[in-house]
């Protein structure tokens, strides 16, 4: 499967992978941006297959219903019921505490639509679970996916977000008008 994924990613789609997932870390948050298309999920799945990393992601629970829900679970998905007002941040922090290994991919925008500000859940999860953040780009301008080195949060949220935004500043999403 790795060979097929790499062939699709590089030869058919013309993308390249820059950087790598941290090999020695068992727990971290991966933020993927800009998330402007369903196509981003395909790129993420291909990179997961190429790198052979055991990654998880959360998605709206409706995606996990029959007949295709099992596919999302096999790919590492964890369903979230967004209609209920539950404390998702605390629940995910608890998952990090309970599991020996958890690498969780999230979209900081929380949607494929244009947003003025990112949601902060990923930040609070990383802070509460005391795990670093690895940034992951969906750059259709350069036709590449780039992985950053792990970033360990400071006690200055503004500084941390400035660092994140700077990493993504020249990245072009599939639909740049939504970036």
N, C-alpha and C positions, 0 to 999 in steps of 0.2 A: 504494500500500500504506500509506503514511503516513496518508492521510486515513481509510482503513478502520480502521487501528489506533487512531487518535485517537477515532474514533466509538465503537468497542467500549470503549475505556478510559474515556472520559468519559461518554458517553451511556448505553450499555448497563450497564456496571459501576458507573458513578457515581463514579469515581476522579478525582483531580486530581494533577498533577505540580507539585511545589514544588522550585525550584532547577534547576540545569542542570549538565551535565557540563562540566569545564574545557576550553575551546576551544583553549587554547594548549599544553596538555600532550599529549605523544605517548605517555607511559608512566605508568601508575599501576595500583594495585590498587583494586578496588571491593569493599567488603564489604556484603552484603545480609543484613539481619536484621529481625525474627526470621524464620527459615526454618522454618515449621511445616506447610507444605502444598505439594503439587505445584502448586497454584494460583499460588504465588510465581513459579514459572518462567514461567507465562503472563504475569503482570504485567511481569516483566523483559523478556520478548520484545516485548511491546507498547510498553514505554518505549523499548527499543532501536530499534524501527521508527519511533516518533514522533520521536525525537531524531536519527535517522539516524547514530548513533554506531556505529563498528565495534568491537564488544566481543567478547571471548572468555570462555569459561568452561570449567572442567574438570568432568567427571562420570564416574561409574563406567562402565567399558568395556562392560558388558553393554547399556547404552542405545544403543550405536553399532552393534549387530548388525542384520542384515536382519530385517524389511523396512523399518524406520523409521530406521535409523542415519544415513542420508544427511541426513535432516532436521536432526538435531542438529549435524552437521558444517556444513551450510549456515548454521545459526543461530550459528555461531562456536564450537561445542563442540570440546573436545580430550579424547579418552578417557584414563582413568587406570585401570590395573590395580591395584585395592586389595588383591588377594590376594598380590601380591609385596611383599617388603620392600625397596623401592628408595628412594633418597633423592629424593623428589619435590621438596622445597624447593630443593635444589641444581640439579635439572633445570630447574625453572621460573626460577630466577635466571639460569641459562645462557640460557634463551629470551629473557629481558629483555635480556641482554647482546648477543645475536645479532640481535635484531629492531630495526628503526628505530622501529616503533610497536607497542605492546602495551598493551591495556587489559583487564585480567583480572578478571572477577567471581568472587568466592568467597563461600561461606557460612562465617562464622567458627565456627558451631556444628558444621559438618561433617555434620549430619544434620537430619532434620525432627523428631526426638524431643527431649524435654526434656533439657537438659544443665545441669549446675551451673556449668561453666566452659567458655569457648570454647577451641577448639583454637588453637594459636599459629602454625601454619604460615604464615598470611597475613602475620603480623607479621614473621616471619623472612625471608620472601620480600621484603617491602617494604624491610626493613633491608639485606639482602644485595644487592638490586638498586638500592638508593638511590632508591626511587620513593615518592611520597606515597600516602596512602590516601584514597579518597572513600567516604563512608558513604552507604548507600542503604537506605531503610526500606520495609517491607511493612506499612503501618499500616492495618489493617482497621477500627480504631476511628474514625479520622478519615477513612477512605476516601481515603487519599493515599499517594503515593510521594514521599519527600523525598530530595533529593541534597544532601550537604554540600559545602562548599568543601574543597579538598584539605588534608589534614592531613599535615604533615611530622613524622616521628617524632623524638623526642628521644633522649637517652641514658638515659632513665628509663622502663623498660618499665611499671612500676607506674602512673606518671603517664599514660602513653599509654593503657593499658587503662582507667583511670578516666575518661579523656576519651571513649573509645568507649562505655563502658557508660552514661555520662551522656547521650550523644546518643540512645541507644535506650531510656532508662529508662521513658518513658510510651507506647511504641509497642506496639500490640496486634496480634499475629499472627492469622492466620485461625483457628487453634486456640490460643487464649490459654493453655490448660493446658499447652502445650508451649513457651511462651515463657520 
